[in-house]
Amino acid sequence: MSVGIAREIMDVLESVSRPLRDNGSFLLTDERGLIIAERLVADVPTNAFAAMASLMAHTAKRVLSSLGGSGNTTVTVVSDDFEIHSRGFLVRNKMFQLSVVVHRPRGRFAYLRHRSLRRGNVERLLGKAADEIQWKLQAHIGEDSALENIAHTQH
């Protein structure tokens, strides 16, 4: 069962990440900050990017927890190099965090490339993905160990 859930989650991340191709990444983490699923589409070294994304997602998760994170709670962090949009949601009293990290383009074509990545567009994609994943997790998870099994199938 857990392999099926993992596939469904990755299918959701694949479908919503198409507009972010070569620009960003989706990361789903559990209440302990552990990565359950990731969809890396960034044109930077994967290990370095995953480490940065994981750290930022964990930071955003702590902020969300302090705000009493729910399905409609979104935190956005913006720097010169990237934006991270994180949305927290609860599934059976466990908190999950879906984050999307978007690289901010530089140079002559930065404005043109970034038009499709405007904050509203990114947050719509994030909300759509979070809602779909939340529904799938609620439909499938029957025991506490199920998510740990999902994490193991990703490695």
mmCIF file of the C-alpha atoms, coordinates in Angstrom:
data_MODEL
# 
_entry.id   MODEL 
# 
loop_
_atom_site.group_PDB 
_atom_site.id 
_atom_site.type_symbol 
_atom_site.label_atom_id 
_atom_site.label_alt_id 
_atom_site.label_comp_id 
_atom_site.label_asym_id 
_atom_site.label_entity_id 
_atom_site.label_seq_id 
_atom_site.pdbx_PDB_ins_code 
_atom_site.Cartn_x 
_atom_site.Cartn_y 
_atom_site.Cartn_z 
_atom_site.occupancy 
_atom_site.B_iso_or_equiv 
_atom_site.pdbx_formal_charge 
_atom_site.auth_seq_id 
_atom_site.auth_comp_id 
_atom_site.auth_asym_id 
_atom_site.auth_atom_id 
_atom_site.pdbx_PDB_model_num 
ATOM 1   C CA . MET A 1 1   ? 0.000  0.000  0.000   1.00 0.00 ? 1   MET A CA 1 
ATOM 2   C CA . SER A 1 2   ? 2.741  2.479  0.931   1.00 0.00 ? 2   SER A CA 1 
ATOM 3   C CA . VAL A 1 3   ? 4.408  2.138  -2.475  1.00 0.00 ? 3   VAL A CA 1 
ATOM 4   C CA . GLY A 1 4   ? 1.086  3.033  -4.103  1.00 0.00 ? 4   GLY A CA 1 
ATOM 5   C CA . ILE A 1 5   ? 0.701  6.143  -1.942  1.00 0.00 ? 5   ILE A CA 1 
ATOM 6   C CA . ALA A 1 6   ? 4.261  7.204  -2.729  1.00 0.00 ? 6   ALA A CA 1 
ATOM 7   C CA . ARG A 1 7   ? 3.582  6.839  -6.463  1.00 0.00 ? 7   ARG A CA 1 
ATOM 8   C CA . GLU A 1 8   ? 0.401  8.882  -6.201  1.00 0.00 ? 8   GLU A CA 1 
ATOM 9   C CA . ILE A 1 9   ? 2.220  11.650 -4.332  1.00 0.00 ? 9   ILE A CA 1 
ATOM 10  C CA . MET A 1 10  ? 5.021  11.709 -6.890  1.00 0.00 ? 10  MET A CA 1 
ATOM 11  C CA . ASP A 1 11  ? 2.429  11.851 -9.698  1.00 0.00 ? 11  ASP A CA 1 
ATOM 12  C CA . VAL A 1 12  ? 0.898  14.943 -8.083  1.00 0.00 ? 12  VAL A CA 1 
ATOM 13  C CA . LEU A 1 13  ? 4.301  16.604 -7.709  1.00 0.00 ? 13  LEU A CA 1 
ATOM 14  C CA . GLU A 1 14  ? 5.192  15.735 -11.304 1.00 0.00 ? 14  GLU A CA 1 
ATOM 15  C CA . SER A 1 15  ? 1.996  17.227 -12.705 1.00 0.00 ? 15  SER A CA 1 
ATOM 16  C CA . VAL A 1 16  ? 2.130  20.506 -10.784 1.00 0.00 ? 16  VAL A CA 1 
ATOM 17  C CA . SER A 1 17  ? 5.889  20.982 -11.197 1.00 0.00 ? 17  SER A CA 1 
ATOM 18  C CA . ARG A 1 18  ? 5.790  21.241 -14.997 1.00 0.00 ? 18  ARG A CA 1 
ATOM 19  C CA . PRO A 1 19  ? 5.454  25.048 -14.975 1.00 0.00 ? 19  PRO A CA 1 
ATOM 20  C CA . LEU A 1 20  ? 8.501  25.179 -12.652 1.00 0.00 ? 20  LEU A CA 1 
ATOM 21  C CA . ARG A 1 21  ? 10.710 23.070 -14.903 1.00 0.00 ? 21  ARG A CA 1 
ATOM 22  C CA . ASP A 1 22  ? 14.372 24.019 -14.376 1.00 0.00 ? 22  ASP A CA 1 
ATOM 23  C CA . ASN A 1 23  ? 13.306 26.600 -11.829 1.00 0.00 ? 23  ASN A CA 1 
ATOM 24  C CA . GLY A 1 24  ? 12.220 24.902 -8.657  1.00 0.00 ? 24  GLY A CA 1 
ATOM 25  C CA . SER A 1 25  ? 11.453 21.942 -6.478  1.00 0.00 ? 25  SER A CA 1 
ATOM 26  C CA . PHE A 1 26  ? 8.642  20.449 -4.416  1.00 0.00 ? 26  PHE A CA 1 
ATOM 27  C CA . LEU A 1 27  ? 9.326  18.859 -1.038  1.00 0.00 ? 27  LEU A CA 1 
ATOM 28  C CA . LEU A 1 28  ? 6.871  17.028 1.240   1.00 0.00 ? 28  LEU A CA 1 
ATOM 29  C CA . THR A 1 29  ? 7.958  16.630 4.865   1.00 0.00 ? 29  THR A CA 1 
ATOM 30  C CA . ASP A 1 30  ? 6.351  15.055 7.912   1.00 0.00 ? 30  ASP A CA 1 
ATOM 31  C CA . GLU A 1 31  ? 5.912  16.506 11.397  1.00 0.00 ? 31  GLU A CA 1 
ATOM 32  C CA . ARG A 1 32  ? 9.528  15.660 12.297  1.00 0.00 ? 32  ARG A CA 1 
ATOM 33  C CA . GLY A 1 33  ? 10.867 17.533 9.283   1.00 0.00 ? 33  GLY A CA 1 
ATOM 34  C CA . LEU A 1 34  ? 11.814 14.312 7.470   1.00 0.00 ? 34  LEU A CA 1 
ATOM 35  C CA . ILE A 1 35  ? 11.456 14.279 3.692   1.00 0.00 ? 35  ILE A CA 1 
ATOM 36  C CA . ILE A 1 36  ? 8.702  11.943 2.477   1.00 0.00 ? 36  ILE A CA 1 
ATOM 37  C CA . ALA A 1 37  ? 8.823  12.851 -1.200  1.00 0.00 ? 37  ALA A CA 1 
ATOM 38  C CA . GLU A 1 38  ? 10.682 15.329 -3.344  1.00 0.00 ? 38  GLU A CA 1 
ATOM 39  C CA . ARG A 1 39  ? 10.495 16.439 -6.943  1.00 0.00 ? 39  ARG A CA 1 
ATOM 40  C CA . LEU A 1 40  ? 13.729 18.199 -7.806  1.00 0.00 ? 40  LEU A CA 1 
ATOM 41  C CA . VAL A 1 41  ? 13.699 20.058 -11.109 1.00 0.00 ? 41  VAL A CA 1 
ATOM 42  C CA . ALA A 1 42  ? 16.377 22.634 -10.374 1.00 0.00 ? 42  ALA A CA 1 
ATOM 43  C CA . ASP A 1 43  ? 19.427 23.103 -12.563 1.00 0.00 ? 43  ASP A CA 1 
ATOM 44  C CA . VAL A 1 44  ? 21.797 23.150 -9.580  1.00 0.00 ? 44  VAL A CA 1 
ATOM 45  C CA . PRO A 1 45  ? 23.713 20.275 -7.920  1.00 0.00 ? 45  PRO A CA 1 
ATOM 46  C CA . THR A 1 46  ? 20.970 18.062 -6.487  1.00 0.00 ? 46  THR A CA 1 
ATOM 47  C CA . ASN A 1 47  ? 22.595 17.368 -3.123  1.00 0.00 ? 47  ASN A CA 1 
ATOM 48  C CA . ALA A 1 48  ? 23.276 21.023 -2.376  1.00 0.00 ? 48  ALA A CA 1 
ATOM 49  C CA . PHE A 1 49  ? 19.796 22.048 -3.470  1.00 0.00 ? 49  PHE A CA 1 
ATOM 50  C CA . ALA A 1 50  ? 18.059 19.291 -1.503  1.00 0.00 ? 50  ALA A CA 1 
ATOM 51  C CA . ALA A 1 51  ? 19.962 20.251 1.639   1.00 0.00 ? 51  ALA A CA 1 
ATOM 52  C CA . MET A 1 52  ? 19.025 23.919 1.249   1.00 0.00 ? 52  MET A CA 1 
ATOM 53  C CA . ALA A 1 53  ? 15.396 23.101 0.437   1.00 0.00 ? 53  ALA A CA 1 
ATOM 54  C CA . SER A 1 54  ? 15.121 20.738 3.383   1.00 0.00 ? 54  SER A CA 1 
ATOM 55  C CA . LEU A 1 55  ? 16.523 23.341 5.778   1.00 0.00 ? 55  LEU A CA 1 
ATOM 56  C CA . MET A 1 56  ? 14.181 26.031 4.483   1.00 0.00 ? 56  MET A CA 1 
ATOM 57  C CA . ALA A 1 57  ? 11.179 23.696 4.612   1.00 0.00 ? 57  ALA A CA 1 
ATOM 58  C CA . HIS A 1 58  ? 12.000 22.780 8.201   1.00 0.00 ? 58  HIS A CA 1 
ATOM 59  C CA . THR A 1 59  ? 12.309 26.469 9.141   1.00 0.00 ? 59  THR A CA 1 
ATOM 60  C CA . ALA A 1 60  ? 8.982  27.272 7.485   1.00 0.00 ? 60  ALA A CA 1 
ATOM 61  C CA . LYS A 1 61  ? 7.417  24.291 9.266   1.00 0.00 ? 61  LYS A CA 1 
ATOM 62  C CA . ARG A 1 62  ? 8.459  25.683 12.642  1.00 0.00 ? 62  ARG A CA 1 
ATOM 63  C CA . VAL A 1 63  ? 6.917  29.039 11.746  1.00 0.00 ? 63  VAL A CA 1 
ATOM 64  C CA . LEU A 1 64  ? 3.707  27.318 10.664  1.00 0.00 ? 64  LEU A CA 1 
ATOM 65  C CA . SER A 1 65  ? 3.588  25.230 13.843  1.00 0.00 ? 65  SER A CA 1 
ATOM 66  C CA . SER A 1 66  ? 3.862  28.360 15.962  1.00 0.00 ? 66  SER A CA 1 
ATOM 67  C CA . LEU A 1 67  ? 0.928  29.818 13.989  1.00 0.00 ? 67  LEU A CA 1 
ATOM 68  C CA . GLY A 1 68  ? -1.161 26.686 14.508  1.00 0.00 ? 68  GLY A CA 1 
ATOM 69  C CA . GLY A 1 69  ? -0.625 25.423 10.959  1.00 0.00 ? 69  GLY A CA 1 
ATOM 70  C CA . SER A 1 70  ? -3.660 24.245 9.049   1.00 0.00 ? 70  SER A CA 1 
ATOM 71  C CA . GLY A 1 71  ? -4.661 23.478 5.491   1.00 0.00 ? 71  GLY A CA 1 
ATOM 72  C CA . ASN A 1 72  ? -4.816 27.137 4.550   1.00 0.00 ? 72  ASN A CA 1 
ATOM 73  C CA . THR A 1 73  ? -1.618 28.316 6.232   1.00 0.00 ? 73  THR A CA 1 
ATOM 74  C CA . THR A 1 74  ? 1.089  29.434 3.816   1.00 0.00 ? 74  THR A CA 1 
ATOM 75  C CA . VAL A 1 75  ? 4.495  30.909 4.616   1.00 0.00 ? 75  VAL A CA 1 
ATOM 76  C CA . THR A 1 76  ? 6.558  32.641 1.925   1.00 0.00 ? 76  THR A CA 1 
ATOM 77  C CA . VAL A 1 77  ? 10.250 33.456 2.259   1.00 0.00 ? 77  VAL A CA 1 
ATOM 78  C CA . VAL A 1 78  ? 11.942 35.548 -0.437  1.00 0.00 ? 78  VAL A CA 1 
ATOM 79  C CA . SER A 1 79  ? 15.656 36.156 -1.000  1.00 0.00 ? 79  SER A CA 1 
ATOM 80  C CA . ASP A 1 80  ? 17.716 37.371 -3.957  1.00 0.00 ? 80  ASP A CA 1 
ATOM 81  C CA . ASP A 1 81  ? 18.285 33.816 -5.187  1.00 0.00 ? 81  ASP A CA 1 
ATOM 82  C CA . PHE A 1 82  ? 15.085 31.942 -4.431  1.00 0.00 ? 82  PHE A CA 1 
ATOM 83  C CA . GLU A 1 83  ? 11.593 31.998 -2.973  1.00 0.00 ? 83  GLU A CA 1 
ATOM 84  C CA . ILE A 1 84  ? 10.178 29.267 -0.797  1.00 0.00 ? 84  ILE A CA 1 
ATOM 85  C CA . HIS A 1 85  ? 6.431  28.850 -0.394  1.00 0.00 ? 85  HIS A CA 1 
ATOM 86  C CA . SER A 1 86  ? 5.377  26.380 2.308   1.00 0.00 ? 86  SER A CA 1 
ATOM 87  C CA . ARG A 1 87  ? 1.910  25.158 3.116   1.00 0.00 ? 87  ARG A CA 1 
ATOM 88  C CA . GLY A 1 88  ? 1.101  23.144 6.236   1.00 0.00 ? 88  GLY A CA 1 
ATOM 89  C CA . PHE A 1 89  ? -1.811 20.789 6.587   1.00 0.00 ? 89  PHE A CA 1 
ATOM 90  C CA . LEU A 1 90  ? -3.033 18.222 9.084   1.00 0.00 ? 90  LEU A CA 1 
ATOM 91  C CA . VAL A 1 91  ? -3.863 14.592 8.372   1.00 0.00 ? 91  VAL A CA 1 
ATOM 92  C CA . ARG A 1 92  ? -5.206 12.642 11.337  1.00 0.00 ? 92  ARG A CA 1 
ATOM 93  C CA . ASN A 1 93  ? -3.526 14.944 13.846  1.00 0.00 ? 93  ASN A CA 1 
ATOM 94  C CA . LYS A 1 94  ? -0.161 14.750 12.092  1.00 0.00 ? 94  LYS A CA 1 
ATOM 95  C CA . MET A 1 95  ? 1.239  17.866 10.492  1.00 0.00 ? 95  MET A CA 1 
ATOM 96  C CA . PHE A 1 96  ? 2.683  17.760 6.985   1.00 0.00 ? 96  PHE A CA 1 
ATOM 97  C CA . GLN A 1 97  ? 4.464  20.432 5.080   1.00 0.00 ? 97  GLN A CA 1 
ATOM 98  C CA . LEU A 1 98  ? 4.531  20.879 1.315   1.00 0.00 ? 98  LEU A CA 1 
ATOM 99  C CA . SER A 1 99  ? 7.116  23.387 0.136   1.00 0.00 ? 99  SER A CA 1 
ATOM 100 C CA . VAL A 1 100 ? 8.037  24.680 -3.282  1.00 0.00 ? 100 VAL A CA 1 
ATOM 101 C CA . VAL A 1 101 ? 11.375 26.377 -3.783  1.00 0.00 ? 101 VAL A CA 1 
ATOM 102 C CA . VAL A 1 102 ? 11.598 28.629 -6.836  1.00 0.00 ? 102 VAL A CA 1 
ATOM 103 C CA . HIS A 1 103 ? 14.854 29.988 -8.182  1.00 0.00 ? 103 HIS A CA 1 
ATOM 104 C CA . ARG A 1 104 ? 14.721 33.678 -8.996  1.00 0.00 ? 104 ARG A CA 1 
ATOM 105 C CA . PRO A 1 105 ? 16.200 34.159 -12.474 1.00 0.00 ? 105 PRO A CA 1 
ATOM 106 C CA . ARG A 1 106 ? 18.928 36.746 -13.027 1.00 0.00 ? 106 ARG A CA 1 
ATOM 107 C CA . GLY A 1 107 ? 20.275 38.585 -16.030 1.00 0.00 ? 107 GLY A CA 1 
ATOM 108 C CA . ARG A 1 108 ? 18.687 39.988 -19.180 1.00 0.00 ? 108 ARG A CA 1 
ATOM 109 C CA . PHE A 1 109 ? 15.740 37.620 -19.323 1.00 0.00 ? 109 PHE A CA 1 
ATOM 110 C CA . ALA A 1 110 ? 14.986 37.505 -15.608 1.00 0.00 ? 110 ALA A CA 1 
ATOM 111 C CA . TYR A 1 111 ? 11.772 39.496 -15.909 1.00 0.00 ? 111 TYR A CA 1 
ATOM 112 C CA . LEU A 1 112 ? 10.415 37.454 -18.825 1.00 0.00 ? 112 LEU A CA 1 
ATOM 113 C CA . ARG A 1 113 ? 11.300 34.129 -17.224 1.00 0.00 ? 113 ARG A CA 1 
ATOM 114 C CA . HIS A 1 114 ? 9.910  35.142 -13.870 1.00 0.00 ? 114 HIS A CA 1 
ATOM 115 C CA . ARG A 1 115 ? 6.520  36.280 -15.167 1.00 0.00 ? 115 ARG A CA 1 
ATOM 116 C CA . SER A 1 116 ? 5.190  32.720 -15.124 1.00 0.00 ? 116 SER A CA 1 
ATOM 117 C CA . LEU A 1 117 ? 6.549  32.260 -11.590 1.00 0.00 ? 117 LEU A CA 1 
ATOM 118 C CA . ARG A 1 118 ? 4.766  35.199 -9.988  1.00 0.00 ? 118 ARG A CA 1 
ATOM 119 C CA . ARG A 1 119 ? 3.881  34.595 -6.375  1.00 0.00 ? 119 ARG A CA 1 
ATOM 120 C CA . GLY A 1 120 ? 0.160  34.126 -7.017  1.00 0.00 ? 120 GLY A CA 1 
ATOM 121 C CA . ASN A 1 121 ? 0.810  31.476 -9.678  1.00 0.00 ? 121 ASN A CA 1 
ATOM 122 C CA . VAL A 1 122 ? 3.272  29.583 -7.484  1.00 0.00 ? 122 VAL A CA 1 
ATOM 123 C CA . GLU A 1 123 ? 0.957  29.656 -4.489  1.00 0.00 ? 123 GLU A CA 1 
ATOM 124 C CA . ARG A 1 124 ? -1.950 28.389 -6.619  1.00 0.00 ? 124 ARG A CA 1 
ATOM 125 C CA . LEU A 1 125 ? 0.201  25.447 -7.723  1.00 0.00 ? 125 LEU A CA 1 
ATOM 126 C CA . LEU A 1 126 ? 1.257  24.838 -4.129  1.00 0.00 ? 126 LEU A CA 1 
ATOM 127 C CA . GLY A 1 127 ? -2.325 24.939 -2.882  1.00 0.00 ? 127 GLY A CA 1 
ATOM 128 C CA . LYS A 1 128 ? -3.513 22.567 -5.609  1.00 0.00 ? 128 LYS A CA 1 
ATOM 129 C CA . ALA A 1 129 ? -0.740 20.077 -4.843  1.00 0.00 ? 129 ALA A CA 1 
ATOM 130 C CA . ALA A 1 130 ? -1.254 20.306 -1.066  1.00 0.00 ? 130 ALA A CA 1 
ATOM 131 C CA . ASP A 1 131 ? -5.005 19.724 -1.380  1.00 0.00 ? 131 ASP A CA 1 
ATOM 132 C CA . GLU A 1 132 ? -4.527 16.694 -3.637  1.00 0.00 ? 132 GLU A CA 1 
ATOM 133 C CA . ILE A 1 133 ? -1.840 15.158 -1.428  1.00 0.00 ? 133 ILE A CA 1 
ATOM 134 C CA . GLN A 1 134 ? -3.847 15.793 1.735   1.00 0.00 ? 134 GLN A CA 1 
ATOM 135 C CA . TRP A 1 135 ? -6.846 14.025 0.204   1.00 0.00 ? 135 TRP A CA 1 
ATOM 136 C CA . LYS A 1 136 ? -4.725 11.068 -0.925  1.00 0.00 ? 136 LYS A CA 1 
ATOM 137 C CA . LEU A 1 137 ? -3.062 10.692 2.480   1.00 0.00 ? 137 LEU A CA 1 
ATOM 138 C CA . GLN A 1 138 ? -6.406 10.836 4.284   1.00 0.00 ? 138 GLN A CA 1 
ATOM 139 C CA . ALA A 1 139 ? -7.800 8.209  1.937   1.00 0.00 ? 139 ALA A CA 1 
ATOM 140 C CA . HIS A 1 140 ? -4.898 5.791  2.310   1.00 0.00 ? 140 HIS A CA 1 
ATOM 141 C CA . ILE A 1 141 ? -3.218 6.097  5.689   1.00 0.00 ? 141 ILE A CA 1 
ATOM 142 C CA . GLY A 1 142 ? -4.512 3.580  8.156   1.00 0.00 ? 142 GLY A CA 1 
ATOM 143 C CA . GLU A 1 143 ? -1.620 3.202  10.552  1.00 0.00 ? 143 GLU A CA 1 
ATOM 144 C CA . ASP A 1 144 ? 1.182  5.322  11.998  1.00 0.00 ? 144 ASP A CA 1 
ATOM 145 C CA . SER A 1 145 ? 3.939  3.322  10.305  1.00 0.00 ? 145 SER A CA 1 
ATOM 146 C CA . ALA A 1 146 ? 2.553  3.876  6.795   1.00 0.00 ? 146 ALA A CA 1 
ATOM 147 C CA . LEU A 1 147 ? 4.398  7.172  6.305   1.00 0.00 ? 147 LEU A CA 1 
ATOM 148 C CA . GLU A 1 148 ? 7.694  5.721  7.463   1.00 0.00 ? 148 GLU A CA 1 
ATOM 149 C CA . ASN A 1 149 ? 7.224  3.022  4.837   1.00 0.00 ? 149 ASN A CA 1 
ATOM 150 C CA . ILE A 1 150 ? 6.634  5.705  2.202   1.00 0.00 ? 150 ILE A CA 1 
ATOM 151 C CA . ALA A 1 151 ? 9.883  7.414  3.175   1.00 0.00 ? 151 ALA A CA 1 
ATOM 152 C CA . HIS A 1 152 ? 11.778 4.139  2.822   1.00 0.00 ? 152 HIS A CA 1 
ATOM 153 C CA . THR A 1 153 ? 10.416 3.569  -0.694  1.00 0.00 ? 153 THR A CA 1 
ATOM 154 C CA . GLN A 1 154 ? 11.909 6.892  -1.799  1.00 0.00 ? 154 GLN A CA 1 
ATOM 155 C CA . HIS A 1 155 ? 15.501 5.854  -1.051  1.00 0.00 ? 155 HIS A CA 1 
# 
